[in-house]
Amino acid sequence: MSVTLDVYNPAGGYAAGHGSVVPNGSTSNTNPSDVLPTETGNNLKANFDFTVKYVNSTDTTPTGTSTFTWGSTCNNPHSDCFVVTTDATVTPAIGSLAWLIDPGDNTATFQGTASVSQGSTNLGTNYPVKVSVTGTTTTSPGHYLLQVYSVGADPATASPLYQASGDLSGGSVVLHG
């Protein structure tokens, strides 16, 4: 039997980042390896943007947004892109955030649920999602790992349904701890 205990300091800061990674590239995670839906087109990109924080020192859940897109023309509203979205700042919320851990060692992890779509097809809500990041420094481009699990799955024991990872090929990740 295993037990997961999340320890966090709500006054400890926040995590924010934007940029792009190359899924299944030379800096991607290998166990498990990246898995994304098939997308076609020129100049396929995996982009992300997130801001996650505890608003008050007494909060037990963070707020914020996290968006990941995979495709060739994701800024076009009619594009056929794969999109994972959590936005706990709107009402009603699109997904939720359960916790953020920013231990002060230039890494952060947050977990919650997300809405997943591909093109104009909404694949559903309440997909468990976990994002782990390493901050950008003068000697490191930073690293991004997105893992999306089947609805109802436990990220502590399940294998990801979708995964994208890699060192940043553009953008930055800033951790304020």
Secondary structure, DSSP 4 states (H G I P E B T S, - for coil): ---------TTS-EEEEEEEE-TTSTTS-BTTBPB-----SSS-EEEEEEEEE-SSTT-SS-EEEEEEEEES-TTSTT---EEEEEETTSSS-BSEEEEEE--SSSEEEEEEEEEEEETTEEEEEEEEEEEEEE---SS---EEEEEE--TT--TTTSPPSEEEEEE-SEEEEEEE-
